[in-house]
Amino acid sequence: RVPFSWGFGPTPEMTATLTHELAARGLSWPALRDAVEDVQWVGPAYIGPEHPAGVDLWGICRVTQGYGGGEYSEITGSPLAGVEEVAALEGYPWPSADWYDYAGLRASILALDPERRRAKKLAGGNVFEIYCWMTGLEEALTNLLVCPEVVEAGLAKITDYFEAYLRRSLAAAGDLIDLVFLADDLGSQMGLLLSRAHYREIIQPAHRRLTAAVRECAPHATVMFHSDGAVFDILPDLIDAGVQMLEAVQTDAAGMDPTRLKASYGDRLGFHGAISVQHLLPHGDPASVAAECRQLVEILGKNGGYIAAPAHAVQFGTPVDNVLAMLQAVLGEDDYQAALAVAAG
């Protein structure tokens, strides 16, 4: 069968729903989640300085915002907002790759999965996304046009951090890492957020640096790249930058038909995701969920190169029976029943 991953996992509120409803059926959600997961996040422990409450290591301010069914973290302060000169970036307190325990990484990975049953995934950087958080999205996109040199300088600083983090992580445990996860949201529901020319000129060099570091330090590892949205048109540029697997595969977005993706790029690009969390899982019924998941496995999994997963976090309000139908379709009956047996204790 194809591998399966929860990807970003259910939201905290959906996790609570799964825990409660499955317990009523005599099943443990944590045990079921663990039994079917074929990919495992790993990384060095953070040992750096503490940051003020509500402020992350980049200086970005966040506040918890409720939405009725749950809550999320909303950015309320962007430390580079209004910065239009490269010189202003030099004095900024950028985070350091020294703030992690690389010496303990290998032992922590082996302790997580002594039998090495799961593929290991290391986070490797989201450079443009962080720049957008540090300035505000509108300002970041405007800066691509009016002061591209500031964007380039900001991305260089962020990439310095992630390249050092990657090299040190892979030096410590590169032989245990199967996937390196890069991320930058480049697409909206209908098209790209920026031109391909701006991507190639300003953002792609940062991605090249990170993929080159992976190739040098862990040539066996697959570079996975996350982007939501309609990114079909920029896939040649991502492949050129060294990307080997597309993550999310938001099939509800324009131009992201799975058959088209596989036919056009399946010989050069693997796929992770594609199971819709916008329409299929929350609004379908178990039969339609199962049918579409089987179709995705047949299309994207042909000749390999597919990790089945929700396209993003499974949202609050998704019927539990739809989650189970997804697992049954992807895993096949034998593995699904084995997972239920584990969850039943």
N, C-alpha and C positions, 0 to 999 in steps of 0.2 A: 504494500500500500504506500501511498505518498505519506511523508511526515506530516504531523499536525503541530501547530503552535497556537497558543492563546494570544500571541502578539502583545498588544498593550493590555490585554486582560479585560474582564468586565470592570465597569466603574465600581467604586466602593458601594454605591447604593444597589447596583445589580448583584454584586457579590453577596450583600446581605439577603437579597431576595433568593438567590440560588441556595444559600446556606439554609434558610428557613424552609423553603419549599421542598428541597431534596431531603432534608432531615425528616419531614413529614412522611416521606416515602421510604424511610429507612436507609437513606444514602448520605454519605459524608461528602459535601462539596469539596473541601480541601483534598480529600483522598482521590476523588474523581479528577479534579484539576491536575493533580500530580501524576495520576496514572496515564493520562493521555498526552501530556506535554513532551514533545521531542526536542525542544530547544530551551536552553537555560541561560539567563543573563548571568554574567560574571564580571568582576572588576575589582580593583584594589580598594581597600577600605580608606575612607577619608580620615586623615589625622591632622588636618590643617586647623587654622584658627576658627573660633566660633564667630558667627556673624550676627549682627543685631536681628532681633525678631522681625520677620517680614521682609528681610533683605537677603538675597542669595549671594554667592561668591562673586558674581559679576557686578554687584551693586544695584541690581534690579529690585524694585520694591513691589511686593505683592500683598493682596488682601484676600481673604476667603469671602466668596460671594455666593449666596444661596440662590437657587432657581426653583424652589418648590419641592422637587423630587430629590434634591441633593445639593451639592455645592462644588465649586471649582475655585481655582486660584487665578485671580485677575490681576494683571499688571497695573499698578497705580503710579509708578515712578520709573522713568527711563533716564539713566544717568548721563547718556550722551545726547539727549535731546537738545537741539540747537547748535551742536558742534559742527562748524563748517570749515575748520582749519585743521590741517594735519598736526600742527604743533601742539594743539590742545590734547591730542591723544597720548603724547609722550609722557605727560605727568600723571596720567590716570593710573590708579592702583589696580593693575591687571592681576588676576589670580595666577598662582604658580603651580606648575606640575609637581613641585616638591611636596605638595600637601597630601600625598597618598602613600600608603604602605605597600610598595611594590615587592618588598622582601617577603611579605606574607601571602602574596597572591597565589603562588603555586599550591601551597598547602591548603588554602581555602577552597580552591577549585576541586582538588582531589577529595577533600572532605565532603563537599556538596554531592559528589556523584562518583564514588569509588569505582564503580563498574563502568564508568564513562558511557552510560546509556543514552545520554542526550548530547546533542550538538551544543557547543559552548559559544555564546554570543557576547562580544565585548563592544561597549559603546565607544565610538571613535570620533564623534564631533558633529556639531550642527552649527557651522560657522556663520552662515548668513542669517539663520533664524535668530541666533543670539544677538547679532548686530541689529536686527529688526527689533528685538525686545529692548535693546539698549537705547534705541533712538525713537521707537514708535514705528509701526509699519508704514504709515503714510510718508513719514519723513525719510525712512530708509529708501523707499521706492523713488521718492523725489530726488534724493541725493545721488542715485544712479545717473540722473540726468544733469543736475546742476553742479555737483562737486564729486565726481566719481573717484577722484584721488583720495578723498576722505574715506569713502567706502573701502577702497583698496587697502588703505593703511589700517583701518579698523579690522578688516578681515585678516590681514597679515598678523596682527597682534593676537587675535583669537586663534588663528591657525598655529601660531608658535606654541601656544599652550597645548592644543590638542595633539600636535605632532610629537611634542616631548612626552606627553602622557601615553600616546600610543607606543612610541619606541620603547619606553621604559616598561610598560605593561607586557609588550611582546617579547622583550629581552628576558623578562622574568618567567613567562609561561606561554610563549608563542606556540609551542608545539601542542598545547592543550586547547588552543583557540581555533574554532572552525569558521566563525562568521564575525566580521567586523562591521558594526552598524554605524553608518553615516546618515545624516538627516538634514534636509533643508526643504521646506515646503515651497515648491515652485509653481504650483498650479491652483487655480480656483475651480469651481464647479464647471465652468464653461470654457476655460482656456488658461494660458500661461499668465502668471502674475507679472512677468517681465519679458522683454524680447530675448530671443536666442542670442542676438549680438551682445547684449549686455551680460548675459550669462557667460558667454565665451570669453569676453574681454575682462570681466571683473571678478566673477565668482568661480569659474572653472579652475583658474590657477590654484585656488585654495584646495579644491577637491583633488586636483592632481597631486599636490604635495602630500595629502593624507593617504591617497591610494598608493603612491610611490613608497611611502613609509611601510605600508602593509606588505607590499610586494617584496621589499628588501628584508623585512624582519620576520615575516611569516608567509612565504610565497604560496603555501598550501591553502591559506585561508581565503574565503570568499568575501568580497566586499559587497555588502548589502546597503542599498540606499533607500531611505524613506522619503517619499513625497506624497502628500495627498493630492487629489485633484486631477485635472486634465493635463497630463504631462506627455502624451504620446509624441508630440512634435519635438520635444527636447531630448527624447531618448537617444538619438545618435550622439548628441553632445555628452550625455552622461556616460555612455559606453566609451566614448573617446577619452573621457576623464578617468577611466579605470573602473567604472561601476560594473559589477557582474550579476547583481540580482536587484530587482525592483521590489520594494516593500510598500505595502498598502494596496496597490492595484485597485483603485477606487472605481469599480466598474459602473457605478451610477454617474460618473462624470463624463462629459462629452468626449467622444473618440476613444474611450477606454474599453472597447469590446474585447473580451478575452480571446476570441478567435483571431481577431485582427492583431492583437499583441503577440500571440504565439506565432502566427504566420510571418509576421514582419521581423521579430527579434528573438524568437525562441532558440535560434542557433547561437546567439551571443549573450542572452540574458535569461537568468532564472527569475522566478516570480514567487512572492510570498504575500499571502493575503487573499483578496478578491471576493471573500464572502461578505456581502453587503450588510453593514450595520445601519444604513440609512433607511432601506426599504425592506429587504428580504427578511432579515432576522426579526425586526420589531413588528412588521406588518403582514408577513406571510403566514401560512399555516404549515404544520409539520410536513405535509406532503410536498408542498411547493419548495420548502427549504431543502428537503432531501433530494428532490429532483434537480434543483439548481446546483447543489453541492456536488452531486455525482457528475453533472455536466462539466463543472469547473475542473474536477479531477481528470476527466477524460480529455478535455481540451488542453489545459495548462500542464497537466501531468504526463502528456504523451511524450515518450522517450526520456522522461525524467525532467528535472529542473523546476519542480513546484513544491513549495511548502504550503499546505492548506492552512488558512487562518482567517479569522475575521479581519476585515479591511482596517478596522481601528478598534477602539474599546467597545465592547458590547454594552449597549445603552440601557439605562433604567427603563423598565416597562416592557422589555423584551420577554415574550412568553418563555418560560422554562422549557416547555415541550419543544420549542423551536431550537433551543440550544442543544437539547438531546438529539433532535432529528439531524442537526448538523454533524454531531459526533458520529452517529450511527452511519450516516452516508459516507463520511470521509474515512472512517476507520474500517468499515466493513463489519459484518455481523459478528464474526468470531472475536475480533479485538474489542468491539464495543461491549459485548457480553462479558468479556474478561475484565474490562474497566469497571463495569457495573458491579461485578463480583468483588473487586477491590474496594469500591466505594461502600459496599454493603458490609464490609468487615469480615 
